[in-house]
């Protein structure tokens, strides 16, 4: 059973591959956008949210469903479907944007991010064999494909709203949502002009004298579900207050906005008020589209909620403090003390390089597919290839292999 997938025809291609491999595949559409990219061989749910569980329960039973696949396990629809499938003992496969970006997508058994069953015990990875880091071949940028699929998805959803009148999307699904994306386009050039010279400042006089805080999209489930803060503003207040009270006075705090949230939110006014409240106006810098790896390399530490930027920072051997539930948050990789202590401990804390390589290799081999959701690539045909090995990195293991592999390693 396929539920909602990423925007575009990806799930249609997944269904073709699974059918070719001998599976019987069913699909449920919940809005016009879902239907547009999977119009035939599917069923449509047009009922109310409170009736969804009964509908899915009947469908799982009648069609003898044994595996449920979905994109993102925190959407309201998917939370109901996931809980029901779990109670019925069905296998659950969750797709998500890649942990290792931008060249991979995630496919994991049961759940992703805070719900992931990846081991968080460094001893587990210490028992793995030493190996060279798995290289990540670059893929073509899918931004224009994603934009096209997004426009078509929104238009179809709006057009079919009278049919799916009870549907409530996990994000705003209105034509006026086009405005923030247009605003984002113009803001990109405005920020480029306004912040000219900032990168030179951060790699020159301010190098190794600032902490970097990369933000996440405000409506991301990583913020609302997999962190204790509930909002980006609450996270920012916590970080700024801790920095003001505990960081060395000669250090600065650089907060970087998420590029996909550029047109939707601007924290400039909020951060100015926080800076004034805590007396750090001359030590706080709010930036947007600067080169992230360069910022990481010249920082003295990185504070994240649970962003995949944390993995990038570990790759660059930076000290990382994760404040939410992150798959990479474990002793030896990230700073395990309180945020208040991180500011002064960051200079002396370095991630265990060998542990990081083993963790990243395991992560790629068991949860990552090389490719993109939004344009033709290896991700569209790899599902019926042989299981991944160390010699074929990035090809997904069978759905049940992740836990079996972990259990075998643990017992060994």
Steps between C-alpha positions, in 0.01 A plus 500: 500500500638837393365805681613857434836532327725792411357744246549372148489156334747325735243271664365405156847379406539319833172317430622395156822361645320314779251355252788392275653327802177304558315710758133595488491876555211721613494878539279740695463862386392768746486813283513616140879520500529137605255401228678703229817295534325165560166519316449132410513186707435696818219575742400840639414579859257792521374448854568678825816468704315336789383221266843434349606226741188293434548542124863391510426212735243363255735551203800337673281199582318467169808538281726288724753781529833391648716810434406868525722762335471873553695825476552664837362337815380817676223612265161472673380242248817297529501505878161327496606257226834427668347431842238269351755311289722459804215358707415256223862384480554626145838599365542876461741668262548875532651723232640837597742761372853368532696492823809534282416789269483593221582174325275253683142440603402307814308173510482351848308229674233614749590870535743781430669778695384483862312177429799334334619168639861569412721404797608799712763294686860571389597147608282364219702690240829420671429132426478568126795442272723791407446626148559801283227766497231425242520762231184688400484544121337829411159509335354773281320775687126413501378848597318576173334159490390542862364847422300369203358207696414734787309742277305219335428335836363820653290587193349151489432505873321833479300394193388174663415652838122457449561124468744473791321764707591344836871477425736709714858518380793492741612828341294792361349389170365819345575696183620792709782275618668591171567848640764395758691314228497805275611710798774245570635547147534876544628473855783275382643784289430761767685298765787438261537876461444588867737232629785563258829478686354291783673179394833679481440632853416154636797335333735782588487710821221290654635157405482256793338770710134415442251220557276407209127430543338379174121519522241257365174556313247638747229242427735201486400202715860497617415818689147421617524125563864405548614785722396632842454856371191491279603805295807664351439809714512297823822335384652839416410645839659202676818524294540878528436498875749218557759670278461833679540346845768237439703562183840674509451875460734518201289251301209574264187312401423460128145388420438379145148494355380191312487572123165321453344720769632822351169616358287389794675637808740774599637483854687830473270702726461218748878451525560873546263502794669191646843654450392817680332304778813294570757769420668330204408742219864537393565123520207362299497474122199382297585379146333313216660351190868475589695186410427250777814278490717812513306631800538165678873481435560846644274466803604385846187286543159426349166494686209324327160365587529174307582622150701299249737797518622331817629212286672748269663663800622163628640430153700822536619393848309779675371489857121447485230543762165346398206638698233267356474134406760433231608165357866602542470627859712257701808500724817539298331688217312791658552693821290327766505768767250781546482786250617739773825302521552465126613858440819459701555129429474523120866595447620178657231267369555311176288216360656154483597478134505121484159480668361756257623310193353174629169669587475677164585185305237303693248780453552506124506123460180439695279806451611698194422473128722691261282735300216749515123488546444766239685405183589170326797349675626182663235539773228419247639163398710381792219336699527171312878486497694262728537592865772745590847390589813685591596477132168652382439794735173681495279218372226432753492185707178297509236649726572260786877498464570808713375356827624148419845637428499698823388198701769278349769758569375552857498127572848462351 
